């Protein structure tokens, strides 16, 4: 039963992470440059998001990206446990991103 719960947390983290970085990209394309972010890496995107005050720090987002790639392609208990713990931190960072986006609308 616990493995099912953990798998659900990881799956929801993957979806929410995908929505979060796409919203960052969309905001930057609309408010900074419509073409500057084509083909950019996630790290570059997060750096631009921090420069534009959408996120406070890039390091957690680098960690979220790394975790998302690991959980999407492999499954083992250690990775699952680490991703579940990181999902808690993601919730806080994603909430902060949402608040910052809402303030700018």
WOJO-V108640 format. One line per field, one symbol per residue. phi: phi as a letter, one per 40 degrees, with the letter a starting at -180 (. if undefined). Layout:
phi = ???
This chain:
phi = .ccccccccccccdcccccccccdccccccbbacbcbcgcccccccccccccgcbcacddccccccccccccbbbacccccccccccccddcccccddccccccc
